[in-house]
Amino acid sequence: MTDAEDRKPQSDEARSAFTPPAGVPSPWESESEITSEFAIPEGLAVPRTGPGGESETTSEFAIPDGLDVTPAPPAEAEGSAFSTPRTYSAKQPPPAFTPAGGVPLVSLTKDVPWQDRMRTMLRMPVAERPAPEKATPKPEEGGPAVPRVLDLTLRIGELLLAGGEGAEDVEAAMFAVCRSYGLDRCEPNVTFTLLSISYQPSLVDDPVTASRTVRRRGTDYTRLAAVYRLVDDLSDDETHISLEEAYRRLAEIRRNRHPYPGWVLTVASGLLAGAASVLVGGGPLVFVAAAVGAMLGDRLAWLCAGRGLPEFYQFTVAAMPPAAIGVTLTLAHADVTASAVITGGLFALLPGRALVAGVQDGLTGFYITASARLLEVLYFFVGIVAGVLVVLYFGVQLGAELNPDAALAISERPVWQILASMLLSLTFAVLLQQERHTVLMVTLNGGVAWVVYGAMHYAGEISPVASTAAAAGVVGLFGQLLSRYRFASALPYTTAAIGPLLPGSATYFGLLAIAQNEVDAGLVFLTQAVALAMAIAIGVNLGSEISRMFLRIGSAEKRRAAKRTRGF
């Protein structure tokens, strides 16, 4: 019988159901028990041979007396198949890692920003990641408190995701925060509304998991930049920030005031619409009309937001005033291009930020988050369509002669269009609540984007989709370069710069054709608008990826210089 069988509890079947209680004699004790017929009767003494007599009957394999045999080693204690090897130390992991066959060895250097290092590790399977460098633990008594580190990581990821950052960049930031406090076995997970992170100390310890829900989103790139600075300081080996200091700075970031008041945002939305109307052939009167319509729409949207209405209805209401002003000018037989007025108002509403983030998540493998973002963009777009179509329908019924062929009469004014594109990017940056020192750079980036688009489309007669993709690629490339120079997020340098490339005119003419019962022509324009939007998003992402692959910008010296310019 084996040891395992010895440890088994005795079966209930081996016990009699008629066993008397303790102290009560059994009636069967007097009777003889059933024994073997070869048993020795009681009272018969059988002499056993002692040491001096005949040898006892033994096995022929018995060890003779006097022969010393080395005792067998003790049996190995039972353990789990997932036990940590005796030669492995979690605090001092092996210095090298041999990947499986066909998996290239990825080298991570400290000269690149933390975003690239963390992103590279996140894009690899867990079992194939290089051994992490020995992390310098923060000066916490008794080591870092795992639940508090995970809570800080989730709060930082919440601010980044709510600010419009891509899912991969949010995971990279969360991974960097955990590693900065010595938690190497962490797995962050980001979806559209849920953040979760799991930490497992070893292969045999129970994991610690925490999650957080993002219920409210807001556009504030000043707060986004502050969070990036905090993550940058946490990931720097020369900067030792305790958990208490990190919580204090995070609380200051949450309490920060917007850099621009409400009336500045309203004026910026009007100037954005006016600049967009100039891009599509509008004059001074069109500029003023589009600006007034956009400002009225912005105030109505603020009023709806204050009453707690969803964003879908806010976009619907905000799209009505520009369309109403364009229809009114047409009914008054004013010498203006109504299509330019309505198009300018649409530029201020198109969700370019959410579109770029959604396509970027899809290209980087976050398909659930990408689907949710694109569905959000679709709902916003449907809200804009509903608001504009209602006004256009009543305008057509009242006799407004809105000409869809006006799209072919866009005049080429390079100087005015370049200036208008720069004004559009500047006002877009203000609406995104960017830091004031980034506004100038994003304005120049938007001007360069329009120059590239105009040179390819108007001068080179290349298709607008290809021209838009190339211009968006330049925006992504320059935005990534500027963000690496400042060790910050690339969103403030790219989102506002793509404003001049948004498909406002194609969207308007598609809606106008549908309102005039020309569904086929309307679908053609709307398909072109979708193609332009995808070209913008893919171009921005491709430009960013090219800059990460081939342009190595960022070193310890530049990091310290960047910190000195920020006042650290």
N, C-alpha and C positions, 0 to 999 in steps of 0.2 A: 504494500500500500504506500502510495507516495505521500510526501509531506502535505501536498495540497488536499489529498483526500482525508488526511488526518485532521486538517483544520475544518473540515465540513461539519456542520452541526448534525447531531443525530436525528434521523427522521422520526416523525411522529408514529410511523407505522411500526417502528421497532419497540414501541412501548405498548404494554397491554392496557386496554381500556378498563380492566378490572383490578388494576393494581391498588391495593388498599392504602389508606393514608399511613403516615408515619406513626409508629407505635402500635398499630393493629396487626396482630399475627395473621399470616396468610394461611388459609386452610390447606394449601397444598404443600406447606413446608414439611409436613410429616411424611409425605410420599416421596419416593425416590425420584430424583430428576432423571430425565431421559439422557442417557450417556451412551458413549460408543461401546460396542461389544468388546473392544480391545482395551478398555479402561482397566486399570489395576483395582481390584476390589479393596474396599476399606479394611484395614487391619492387617493386610499383607505387606510385610516389610521387604522391600527389594534392596539388597545392598548395592551401593554405588561404589565403583572402584575409585579409590583414592589416588593420591599422587604416586604412591609407591607401587601400586598394582598395575593391572592391565589398563592400557590407554583407553580413554573414552572414544566412542564412535564419533569421528569428525569427518569433515569433508576432505576430499583429496586435494582440494585447492587451499586448504588452510595453511597459514604461514607457520613454519616450524618455530619452536621456542628458541630464543637467542638470536634470531635474525631481525636486525633493525631495518625498518622500512620507513622512508621519509613520509610523514603524514601528508595527506592530500590538502591542498590549499582550501581555505574556507570559501564557501559558495558566495558569489557576488550578490550583494544586496539588490533586492528588486527595485527598479526605478522606471521612470517614464522614457519612452522612446524620444521624447522631445527635450530631454534634459540637456542643459548646457554642457558642452565638452569641458573636461578639466583644464585643457590648455587655452581656453578662451576667456578673455576678460572684457566685460562691457566697457569698463573705463579706459582700457588700453587695447583697442581692437588691432587686428593685424595691419601692418603698414601697406600691404598690397592686396590686390584682388584679381583673381584669374577668372575672366568671364567664360561663359559657356561657349561651345563651338559656334562660330558664326556671329557672335556678338562683339562689336568693336569695343575696345577699351577706351573709355571717355576720361580725359584728363581735365581736372578742375583746378584752375589757378586762382590765386588771390588777387591777381591784377585786374580781373574783370569785376564789374559791379555784382552785388549780391543777387540782383534779379536774375542775371544770366546763370549764376552757379546753382541757385535753387531751382530755376526752371529746367535746367539740364538734368538734374537729379529727379525731378518730378516726372519727366517724360520717359524715364526708364522704369522697368518693372522693379519691384522691391527687392527681389532676389538677385538682381543684376546691377544694383547700384554700387558704385565704388565705396570702399570703406571710408567713412567720414573722418575728417581730420580731428585731432584731439581738441575738443572744444574747451575754451576757457570758461569755467563756471563763474557766474556772477557772485559777488560777495554776499551770499545769503548764509545765515547761521543754520548749520545742519543740512545744507544742500537746498536746492530749490523745492518749494512746495508745489507738487505736481498739479493739484486742482487749481491753484491760483495762477500758475503759468498757463494752463489750458484756458482759464477764464480770460486772462489778458489777451491771449492769442485770438480767441473768438471775438472779443470786443474790437480788436484791431481789424480783423477780417470783416466784421459787420460794417464798420465805417467805410472800408474800401469798396465793398460790394454795394452798399447803399449810395455811394458816390459815383457809381457807373463804371468801376474798374472791371476788367475782364476776369473770368473765373480762374484762368491759369495764373494771372498775376496775383490774385487774392490768395490762392493756394501757395504760391511762392513766398509771399510775405508771411503767411502763417507758419510755413515750414522754417523760415529764417528765424522767427521769434522763438520757436521751440528749440532749435539748435543753439541759439545764443545762450540759453539757460541749461544746456547740457542734455536735453531730451532728444535723443537721436532717433529712437524707434517711434516716430510720430507719423500718422497718416491723416492729413487733412482732406476733407471732402466738401466741395462747394456746389450747391445748386442755386436755382434762381432765388429762392426764399429761405433756404436752410443751410446753415453752416454746422459742420460737425468735425470733431478731431478725436483720434484715438491714440493713446500712448500705452505701449507694452514694455515694461522694464526689461523682461527677458522672455525666453520662449516658454518658461514654465510658470511665470507670474500672470495673474489676472490683469487684463487690460483695463485702463481707465478711459472712459469715453464721456465727452461733453458735447453739447449742441446748443445752438442759438438760432432764433428765427429773425429774419429781416422783414419787418412789417411796413416800414416807411422808407421811401427813397427821396432823395433830394440832390439837386445839382449844386455842389459847392466845391470847386476845385481848390480853393484856398485850404479848406479842411483836408482835402485829399493830399495836397502837398505836405501839410504838417504831419500827417500820419506816415507818409513816406520818409520824412526826415527822422521820425521816431524809430522806424524799422531800420533805417540806415545806421543810426547810432547804436541800436541794440546789436546789430550784426557786425559792428566794428570791434576787432580784438583789442584796440587800444582804449575803447570807451567802456567802462564798467558801470552799468546802470542797474540799480537794484530794482526789485519788484515794486517797492513803494514809490520810487522815483518815476518808474514807468507808468504806474497808475496815476500819479499826480499830473504828469504831462498829458496823459490821455484825457483826464478830466478837463484840463485847460483847453485841449483841442475841441472837446464837445461844447464848451461854453463860449467858443470864439464868436465874435460878431462878424457878420458879412462885410466885406470891404466896400460895398456899394449900397446906398439906401434904395428904397422902393421906387422913388421917382426917377432915379438914374436908370433903373432897369426898364421902366416904362419908356423913357426917352430912347434908350438903346434899342428896344424892340422896334420903335418907329423908324429910327435911322437905318436899322437893318433892312426893313421892308423898302424904304426909299432907295437904298443902295442896290438892292436886288432888282428894283424896277428899272434902274438905269442900266443894269447889265443886259436886260432884254429889250432895250431900245426906248425907254421912257425919257421924258424931258423934265424940266423944273416943276411944272404943274403935276405931272405924274408922280414925281418924287414926294411932293407935299401930300397929295391924295393918299398914296400908299402909306406914308408915315402916319397920317391921322387915322386911317383905318386900322393899322396894326396897333396903335396905342389904345384905341377904343376896344379892340379885341382883347388886349392884355388886361385892361381894367375889368372887363366883363369876366374874364377867366379868373382873376383874383377874387371877384365877388362870388363866383360859384365855388371856388376853393374855400372861401370863408364860411360858406353854408354847408360844407361837407360833401359836395357832389363829387362823384368819381371823375378821374381825369378824362375819360371818354367824353363826357358832357362838357368839360372845360374846353377841350379841343373843338368840339362842335360849335360852341358859342363863340370862341375866339376866331373861327374862320368866317363867320357871317359878316362882320363890319367891313373888311376889305372888299368882299364880293358885292356887298350892298352899295358901297361908294362907287365901284366900277360900273355897276348897272345904272346907278343914278346919273353918272356923267354921260353914259351912253344915251339914256332917255332925254337928257338935257341937250343933246347934240353938241357937246363940248368937243373942241378939237384936241382930244387926248386919245391915247391908246388904252382902252379899258382893260385889255388883256395884261398889260404891264402892271396896272394897279393891282389886279387880283393876283397875279403871279408874285409880286413883291410881298403881299400879305401871306401867301403860302410859304414863302421862304422862311418867314419867322416862326412857322409852326411845324415844319417837317422834322420828324425825330431823327436827325442824322446821328446823334450820339448813341441812341439805343440801337440803331441799325448797324453801325460799325462794331459795337460791342457784341451784338448777336452773331454777326458773320465771323468775327474773330473767335468767338467761343466755338463755333462750328468747325472752323479750320484747325483749331488746336485740340479737337477731340471731345469737347464738352457738349455733346449733342442735346442732352436734356435741357441744359441752361440755354443753349442757342435756340432751341425750339421755343422755349418760354419767352425769350427776348424778342424773337421775330414775331411771335404771336402778339406780344405787347405792341410792337410797331404796327402790326396789321390793324389792331383795334384803334390805335391813334389815327392811322391813315383813314380807316372807315369813318371815324368821327369827323375828320376834316372833309372827307367826301360828302358826308351827310349835310354838314353846314353849308358848303359851297353849292351843292346841288339844289338845296331848297331855295336859295337866293336866285340862282341862275334859272331855275324853273319858273319862278314868279316873274323874273325879268323878261324871259322869252314870252310869257303869256301877256305881259304888258306891252310888248312890241319892241323890246330892246334888240337892236340888230348887232349881235355879237358875232364876229367873223372868225371862224377857226383858222382861216388862211393867214391871219395876221402873224402867225409864227414864222412865215417865210419872209417877212418884211423887217427882220431885226437888222438894224444898221450896225456897221462895224466902226466903232470909235475906240481904237486901242487905248489911248491915254485916259479917256474918261472911264472906260471899263476897268482898267487897271486900278485907278483910284477908287472906283466903286467897290471893287473886290477887296481892296485893303480896308475900306471903311466897313464893309460887311464883316470881315474877319475880326476887326477891332470890336465892333458892337456885339458880335457873337461871343467873344471872350468875356466881355462885361456881363452878359447874360449868364454865362457859366460860372460867375463869381471867381474868376481867376485872380491870382496875385498880380499886383500892378506891374511888377518888374517883368512879367512874362507877356504882357499885352503887346509890347513893341515887337518882340520876336515872332509871336504868332501872327501879327499883322503883316510882317514881311514875308512870312511863310505862305500866307494866303495870296499875297501879290505874286509870288513866284509860281504858285500853282496855277493862277489864271494866265500868266504869261505862257507857261508850258501848254496849257489847254488851247489858248488862242493861236499859238504858233502852229500847233498840230492840226487843229480843226479848221480855222479860218484861212491860214496861209498855206498849210500843207494839204488841205481838203481831205483829211483823214476822218473816219467815222467818229461821231461824238462819243461812242462807248469806249473805243480804244484811246481816244484823247483823254477822256475822263480817267480811265484806269492809269494811264501814264502820269497824269498830273497828281492823282491820289498817291501813287507810288513815291513821287518826289516829296509829297507832304509827309508820308510815313517815314521816309529816310531822314529828312531834315529834323522831323520831330524826335526821332530816336536819338539822333546826334545831340540835339539840344538837351534832351533829358539825361543822357549819359554825362554830358559835361556838368550838369547841375546835380547829378545823382538823385533824380526825382522821377516822377511818373511821366510817361510820354503823352498821356491824354490831354493835358493843358496845351501842348504844343501841336497837336494834330486835329483835335475835334473842331476847334473854331476855324482852322485853316481850310477845312473842306467845305465850309459854308458856301463859297461861290460856286462850287461844283454840284450842289444839290439839284435834283431834277424838278424844280418848281414849275417851269414853263410846260414841260411835258405832262406834268400832273394836271395843270389847269386846262390845257387843250383837250386832254382826255375826258375830263369832267364836262367841259362845254359841249363836246360832241355827243356825249351820252344824254345831256339835257336837251339837245336838239334832235333826239331820236336817231342819231347816227352811231349805233352801238359798235359797228365794226371799226369805224375810224377811232372811236373812243378807246376801244380795247387795244388798238395799235399804239396809241399814245401812252396808255397806261403800261403796256408791256415795255415800251422804251424807257419809261420812268423806272420800272423795276430793274431793267438791265443797267441803267446808269447808277442806281443805288448799289447794286451788287458790284459793279466795277469800282465804285468808290471804296467800299469796304474791303474788297480783295486787294486793291492797290495799296491801301494804307497798311494792311497786314503784311503784304509782300515786301514793301519797303522797309518795314520794321525788322522782318526776319533777315533780309539781306544785310542790314546794318549790324545785326547781332552776329551773323556768320563770318563776315569778312572784315569788319571794322572793329579793331580792338582799341576801344577808348575807355580809359579808366585805370587808375593805378593808386597805390597807397599815397603817393605824393599829391596827386590831383584830388584825392578824397580829403586829405588834410587841408588843402587849399580851399576846397569847396566849403568845408566846415568853417574856416576862418572868415570867408565872405558872408556866411550866415550868422556869424556872431558867436560861434561855439569855441 
